[in-house]
């Protein structure tokens, strides 16, 4: 995975994590203490699976959530990229990225995050 794509994933994760201020502290701590275990491209998006190493930052009040009011706009895509961050059992587990009936771009550059 190239550094540019790592920066892109990080920007998206931070934007999604900070959507809900009531849980953003715990989610940021989880993200800081996680590793990406798998990255799978599907042709129209990707699945990035995470494992949280430090289990001290579990979401107890909202253990199962799906967040994703963030969109990425790219000049090469008509409709951009959407995302869903899955939280299961109180921990970040997976980030899904997807296009809307377009091939996922081979390179991500010059993107804009929006809600």
C-alpha positions in Angstrom: 0.0 0.0 0.0 1.5 3.3 -1.0 1.9 6.3 1.4 -0.6 8.3 -0.5 -3.3 5.7 0.0 -2.3 5.4 3.7 -2.8 9.2 4.1 -6.2 9.0 2.3 -7.4 6.2 4.7 -6.2 8.1 7.7 -7.9 11.3 6.6 -11.2 9.4 6.1 -10.9 7.5 9.4 -10.3 10.7 11.3 -13.2 12.5 9.6 -15.6 9.6 10.4 -14.4 9.1 13.9 -15.0 12.8 14.7 -18.6 12.8 13.4 -20.1 11.9 16.8 -18.4 13.9 19.6 -19.9 11.7 22.3 -17.7 8.8 21.2 -14.9 10.4 19.3 -12.4 10.3 22.2 -12.7 6.5 22.6 -12.8 5.9 18.8 -9.6 8.0 18.3 -7.9 6.1 21.1 -9.0 2.8 19.4 -7.7 4.0 16.0 -4.4 5.1 17.5 -4.0 1.6 19.1 -5.1 -0.5 16.1 -3.5 -2.2 13.2 -4.9 -2.8 9.7 -4.8 -6.6 9.3 -6.3 -6.9 5.8 -7.0 -4.6 2.8 -9.1 -6.0 0.0 -10.0 -4.2 -3.2 -13.2 -5.2 -4.9 -13.1 -3.3 -8.1 -15.6 -0.7 -6.9 -14.2 -0.1 -3.5 -12.3 -1.8 -0.6 -12.6 -3.4 2.8 -10.0 -2.5 5.4 -10.1 -4.7 8.5 -8.7 -3.4 11.8 -7.8 -5.0 15.1 -7.7 -2.8 18.2 -4.7 -3.8 20.3 -5.4 -1.9 23.5 -8.8 -3.1 24.7 -9.1 -0.3 27.4 -11.1 2.0 25.1 -14.2 -0.1 24.4 -17.5 1.6 23.6 -19.9 0.3 26.2 -23.0 2.3 25.5 -23.0 1.9 21.7 -21.2 -1.4 21.1 -22.5 -2.0 17.5 -22.6 1.0 15.2 -22.2 2.0 11.6 -20.8 5.5 10.9 -20.1 7.1 7.6 -21.5 10.6 6.8 -18.2 11.3 5.0 -17.9 11.5 1.2 -14.8 12.0 -0.9 -14.9 13.9 -4.1 -12.4 13.2 -6.9 -12.1 14.7 -10.3 -11.9 11.2 -11.8 -15.2 10.0 -10.4 -18.7 11.4 -11.2 -20.2 10.6 -7.8 -17.2 10.2 -5.5 -16.6 7.6 -2.8 -18.8 6.7 0.2 -17.7 5.0 3.4 -19.0 2.9 6.3 -17.0 2.4 9.5 -18.2 -0.7 11.3 -17.9 -0.9 15.1 -18.7 -4.3 16.6 -18.5 -5.4 20.2 -17.4 -1.9 21.1 -14.4 -1.8 18.8 -13.5 -0.5 15.3 -13.5 -3.6 13.0 -13.7 -2.5 9.4 -13.8 0.5 7.0 -15.7 0.0 3.8 -15.1 2.4 0.9 -17.3 2.2 -2.3 -18.0 4.1 -5.5 -21.4 4.5 -7.0 -21.4 2.2 -10.1 -17.9 3.3 -11.2 -14.6 1.5 -11.0 -12.5 2.4 -7.9 -9.6 4.6 -9.0 -6.1 3.1 -9.2 -4.7 6.3 -7.7 -6.2 8.7 -5.1 -5.0 12.2 -5.4 -6.5 15.7 -5.2 -9.5 14.6 -3.1 -11.9 16.6 -1.0 -13.7 15.3 2.1 -17.3 16.4 2.7 -20.2 15.4 4.8 
